Every structure is written in C-alpha cells, then in structure tokens.
Amino acid sequence: MMPKDPVMLLSYMNLKLRDFYPSLPAFCEDTGEDMDQIVDKLSQIDYHYDREKNQFV
C-alpha cells in the first residue's frame, strides 16, 4: 500500500525508483498505480519527476 502522506510518498517512491525500477512508468505498469495521481500528489510539495535522474526532485 502506498503512503497517503506526500512526504512519506516521496521517500517511498524515490526508494522504489532507485532500488527496483528503471522509470516511473515501469513502476506504475508493474504495480498498477496511477502515475498522474503520484505526480499530482508530489507536486503539492513541489517535487517533480526527473527522468534523467529517475527520481522526484
């Protein structure tokens, strides 16, 4: 289950992207999570997905 709190979600996502997935789309495809919801939630705390770094910065 994904964290609801944006700060916890940030930590969770960056860990998953760093250790297990080559990209955000790959994570979403594998887990069935909605990419737009993740991006929207993290944009609320001014974090955006960087494809080159494969993390939210």
N, CA, C and O atoms as a GROMACS GRO file, in nm:
protein
  228
    1MET      N    1   0.084  -0.119   0.000
    1MET     CA    2   0.000   0.000   0.000
    1MET      C    3   0.088   0.125   0.000
    1MET      O    4   0.185   0.135   0.076
    2MET      N    5   0.054   0.218  -0.085
    2MET     CA    6   0.133   0.340  -0.097
    2MET      C    7   0.097   0.438   0.015
    2MET      O    8  -0.020   0.448   0.053
    3PRO      N    9   0.197   0.510   0.066
    3PRO     CA   10   0.170   0.610   0.170
    3PRO      C   11   0.078   0.720   0.118
    3PRO      O   12   0.086   0.759   0.002
    4LYS      N   13  -0.009   0.770   0.204
    4LYS     CA   14  -0.100   0.880   0.169
    4LYS      C   15  -0.034   1.016   0.191
    4LYS      O   16  -0.061   1.111   0.118
    5ASP      N   17   0.053   1.024   0.291
    5ASP     CA   18   0.123   1.148   0.322
    5ASP      C   19   0.223   1.179   0.211
    5ASP      O   20   0.303   1.092   0.176
    6PRO      N   21   0.221   1.300   0.154
    6PRO     CA   22   0.310   1.332   0.043
    6PRO      C   23   0.460   1.316   0.075
    6PRO      O   24   0.536   1.272  -0.011
    7VAL      N   25   0.501   1.350   0.194
    7VAL     CA   26   0.643   1.339   0.230
    7VAL      C   27   0.684   1.192   0.240
    7VAL      O   28   0.792   1.154   0.197
    8MET      N   29   0.598   1.111   0.297
    8MET     CA   30   0.626   0.967   0.305
    8MET      C   31   0.622   0.905   0.165
    8MET      O   32   0.701   0.816   0.134
    9LEU      N   33   0.531   0.952   0.081
    9LEU     CA   34   0.522   0.905  -0.056
    9LEU      C   35   0.649   0.938  -0.132
    9LEU      O   36   0.698   0.856  -0.209
   10LEU      N   37   0.702   1.056  -0.112
   10LEU     CA   38   0.828   1.097  -0.176
   10LEU      C   39   0.940   0.999  -0.141
   10LEU      O   40   1.010   0.951  -0.230
   11SER      N   41   0.956   0.970  -0.015
   11SER     CA   42   1.059   0.877   0.029
   11SER      C   43   1.037   0.738  -0.030
   11SER      O   44   1.131   0.676  -0.080
   12TYR      N   45   0.915   0.690  -0.024
   12TYR     CA   46   0.878   0.559  -0.077
   12TYR      C   47   0.909   0.550  -0.226
   12TYR      O   48   0.970   0.454  -0.272
   13MET      N   49   0.865   0.652  -0.302
   13MET     CA   50   0.883   0.649  -0.448
   13MET      C   51   1.031   0.653  -0.485
   13MET      O   52   1.075   0.576  -0.570
   14ASN      N   53   1.107   0.742  -0.423
   14ASN     CA   54   1.248   0.751  -0.458
   14ASN      C   55   1.324   0.623  -0.422
   14ASN      O   56   1.417   0.584  -0.493
   15LEU      N   57   1.286   0.558  -0.315
   15LEU     CA   58   1.348   0.430  -0.280
   15LEU      C   59   1.314   0.324  -0.386
   15LEU      O   60   1.403   0.254  -0.433
   16LYS      N   61   1.188   0.314  -0.422
   16LYS     CA   62   1.146   0.215  -0.522
   16LYS      C   63   1.214   0.241  -0.656
   16LYS      O   64   1.262   0.148  -0.721
   17LEU      N   65   1.219   0.368  -0.698
   17LEU     CA   66   1.280   0.402  -0.826
   17LEU      C   67   1.431   0.376  -0.823
   17LEU      O   68   1.488   0.328  -0.921
   18ARG      N   69   1.494   0.407  -0.714
   18ARG     CA   70   1.638   0.387  -0.702
   18ARG      C   71   1.675   0.239  -0.698
   18ARG      O   72   1.771   0.197  -0.763
   19ASP      N   73   1.600   0.160  -0.623
   19ASP     CA   74   1.640   0.022  -0.597
   19ASP      C   75   1.574  -0.083  -0.686
   19ASP      O   76   1.629  -0.192  -0.701
   20PHE      N   77   1.458  -0.052  -0.745
   20PHE     CA   78   1.383  -0.158  -0.812
   20PHE      C   79   1.334  -0.130  -0.953
   20PHE      O   80   1.309  -0.224  -1.028
   21TYR      N   81   1.320  -0.004  -0.991
   21TYR     CA   82   1.256   0.026  -1.120
   21TYR      C   83   1.340   0.123  -1.202
   21TYR      O   84   1.398   0.217  -1.148
   22PRO      N   85   1.346   0.100  -1.333
   22PRO     CA   86   1.424   0.188  -1.421
   22PRO      C   87   1.354   0.320  -1.454
   22PRO      O   88   1.417   0.413  -1.505
   23SER      N   89   1.223   0.328  -1.424
   23SER     CA   90   1.149   0.451  -1.456
   23SER      C   91   1.017   0.453  -1.379
   23SER      O   92   0.972   0.350  -1.328
   24LEU      N   93   0.957   0.570  -1.372
   24LEU     CA   94   0.825   0.584  -1.310
   24LEU      C   95   0.719   0.506  -1.388
   24LEU      O   96   0.638   0.437  -1.327
   25PRO      N   97   0.718   0.514  -1.522
   25PRO     CA   98   0.621   0.433  -1.596
   25PRO      C   99   0.636   0.283  -1.570
   25PRO      O  100   0.536   0.211  -1.563
   26ALA      N  101   0.759   0.234  -1.557
   26ALA     CA  102   0.781   0.092  -1.528
   26ALA      C  103   0.724   0.056  -1.391
   26ALA      O  104   0.663  -0.050  -1.375
   27PHE      N  105   0.744   0.143  -1.293
   27PHE     CA  106   0.687   0.121  -1.160
   27PHE      C  107   0.535   0.111  -1.166
   27PHE      O  108   0.475   0.020  -1.111
   28CYS      N  109   0.474   0.208  -1.236
   28CYS     CA  110   0.328   0.212  -1.244
   28CYS      C  111   0.273   0.092  -1.321
   28CYS      O  112   0.169   0.037  -1.284
   29GLU      N  113   0.340   0.053  -1.425
   29GLU     CA  114   0.295  -0.062  -1.502
   29GLU      C  115   0.300  -0.189  -1.418
   29GLU      O  116   0.209  -0.272  -1.423
   30ASP      N  117   0.407  -0.204  -1.341
   30ASP     CA  118   0.425  -0.324  -1.259
   30ASP      C  119   0.329  -0.328  -1.141
   30ASP      O  120   0.279  -0.435  -1.106
   31THR      N  121   0.304  -0.213  -1.079
   31THR     CA  122   0.223  -0.209  -0.957
   31THR      C  123   0.077  -0.175  -0.980
   31THR      O  124  -0.006  -0.196  -0.892
   32GLY      N  125   0.045  -0.121  -1.098
   32GLY     CA  126  -0.093  -0.081  -1.126
   32GLY      C  127  -0.130   0.053  -1.064
   32GLY      O  128  -0.248   0.090  -1.062
   33GLU      N  129  -0.033   0.125  -1.013
   33GLU     CA  130  -0.059   0.257  -0.955
   33GLU      C  131  -0.081   0.359  -1.066
   33GLU      O  132  -0.033   0.342  -1.178
   34ASP      N  133  -0.154   0.464  -1.035
   34ASP     CA  134  -0.185   0.570  -1.130
   34ASP      C  135  -0.073   0.675  -1.128
   34ASP      O  136  -0.053   0.743  -1.027
   35MET      N  137  -0.002   0.687  -1.240
   35MET     CA  138   0.111   0.779  -1.247
   35MET      C  139   0.068   0.923  -1.224
   35MET      O  140   0.138   0.998  -1.156
   36ASP      N  141  -0.044   0.963  -1.281
   36ASP     CA  142  -0.091   1.101  -1.265
   36ASP      C  143  -0.120   1.134  -1.119
   36ASP      O  144  -0.090   1.245  -1.074
   37GLN      N  145  -0.176   1.040  -1.045
   37GLN     CA  146  -0.204   1.064  -0.903
   37GLN      C  147  -0.074   1.082  -0.824
   37GLN      O  148  -0.065   1.169  -0.738
   38ILE      N  149   0.026   1.001  -0.855
   38ILE     CA  150   0.154   1.012  -0.786
   38ILE      C  151   0.218   1.147  -0.816
   38ILE      O  152   0.262   1.218  -0.726
   39VAL      N  153   0.222   1.182  -0.944
   39VAL     CA  154   0.283   1.309  -0.986
   39VAL      C  155   0.208   1.427  -0.924
   39VAL      O  156   0.270   1.521  -0.876
   40ASP      N  157   0.074   1.422  -0.925
   40ASP     CA  158  -0.005   1.531  -0.866
   40ASP      C  159   0.019   1.544  -0.716
   40ASP      O  160   0.037   1.655  -0.665
   41LYS      N  161   0.021   1.432  -0.647
   41LYS     CA  162   0.040   1.434  -0.501
   41LYS      C  163   0.177   1.494  -0.465
   41LYS      O  164   0.188   1.573  -0.371
   42LEU      N  165   0.281   1.454  -0.540
   42LEU     CA  166   0.415   1.504  -0.508
   42LEU      C  167   0.436   1.648  -0.556
   42LEU      O  168   0.521   1.719  -0.503
   43SER      N  169   0.361   1.690  -0.654
   43SER     CA  170   0.372   1.830  -0.697
   43SER      C  171   0.315   1.923  -0.590
   43SER      O  172   0.351   2.041  -0.586
   44GLN      N  173   0.229   1.872  -0.504
   44GLN     CA  174   0.174   1.952  -0.394
   44GLN      C  175   0.284   1.995  -0.297
   44GLN      O  176   0.270   2.098  -0.230
   45ILE      N  177   0.392   1.917  -0.289
   45ILE     CA  178   0.503   1.956  -0.202
   45ILE      C  179   0.624   1.998  -0.286
   45ILE      O  180   0.738   1.996  -0.240
   46ASP      N  181   0.595   2.037  -0.411
   46ASP     CA  182   0.694   2.095  -0.503
   46ASP      C  183   0.804   1.997  -0.546
   46ASP      O  184   0.920   2.035  -0.559
   47TYR      N  185   0.766   1.871  -0.566
   47TYR     CA  186   0.858   1.771  -0.619
   47TYR      C  187   0.805   1.722  -0.754
   47TYR      O  188   0.685   1.701  -0.772
   48HIS      N  189   0.896   1.706  -0.847
   48HIS     CA  190   0.860   1.667  -0.982
   48HIS      C  191   0.953   1.555  -1.029
   48HIS      O  192   1.069   1.549  -0.989
   49TYR      N  193   0.901   1.466  -1.112
   49TYR     CA  194   0.978   1.353  -1.160
   49TYR      C  195   1.083   1.398  -1.261
   49TYR      O  196   1.051   1.466  -1.358
   50ASP      N  197   1.206   1.359  -1.238
   50ASP     CA  198   1.317   1.386  -1.330
   50ASP      C  199   1.354   1.254  -1.396
   50ASP      O  200   1.408   1.164  -1.331
   51ARG      N  201   1.325   1.242  -1.526
   51ARG     CA  202   1.350   1.116  -1.598
   51ARG      C  203   1.498   1.080  -1.601
   51ARG      O  204   1.533   0.962  -1.588
   52GLU      N  205   1.584   1.179  -1.618
   52GLU     CA  206   1.727   1.150  -1.625
   52GLU      C  207   1.780   1.093  -1.494
   52GLU      O  208   1.863   1.002  -1.494
   53LYS      N  209   1.734   1.147  -1.384
   53LYS     CA  210   1.779   1.100  -1.252
   53LYS      C  211   1.694   0.984  -1.202
   53LYS      O  212   1.732   0.915  -1.107
   54ASN      N  213   1.579   0.962  -1.266
   54ASN     CA  214   1.482   0.862  -1.223
   54ASN      C  215   1.448   0.877  -1.075
   54ASN      O  216   1.454   0.782  -0.997
   55GLN      N  217   1.413   1.000  -1.039
   55GLN     CA  218   1.370   1.028  -0.903
   55GLN      C  219   1.289   1.156  -0.901
   55GLN      O  220   1.290   1.235  -0.996
   56PHE      N  221   1.221   1.176  -0.791
   56PHE     CA  222   1.148   1.302  -0.770
   56PHE      C  223   1.244   1.399  -0.703
   56PHE      O  224   1.304   1.369  -0.601
   57VAL      N  225   1.256   1.517  -0.763
   57VAL     CA  226   1.347   1.620  -0.711
   57VAL      C  227   1.274   1.752  -0.696
   57VAL      O  228   1.334   1.851  -0.654
   0.00000   0.00000   0.00000
